[in-house]
Amino acid sequence: DKEGCGGAIWTNLDVTSVIKRNDHIESCPVDEHLAYKMEKRAVLTKRSAEETKPIPAIYDEEASA
């Protein structure tokens, strides 16, 4: 049997603020790779909405940082 994870997070649609958070239980491993990808995607989404640069240019800047 696969155990579920009690951790969850709710954000606004722009992923700029946390509305509600339930922490992971001690036995629930955090997927660091997924967390990293989610963080990078939020940065790219935010920057593409705020800046007039082409999205590939923003991506290249973030990838080289």
Residue pairs with C-beta under 8 A, 6 or more apart in sequence:
3 27
3 28
5 24
5 25
5 28
6 22
6 23
6 24
6 25
6 28
7 22
7 23
7 24
7 25
7 28
7 30
8 21
8 22
9 18
9 20
9 21
9 22
10 18
10 19
10 20
10 21
11 17
11 18
11 19
12 19
14 45
14 46
14 49
15 42
15 45
15 46
16 42
16 46
24 30
40 62
43 62
44 55
44 58
44 59
44 62
47 53
47 58
47 62
48 55
48 58
51 58
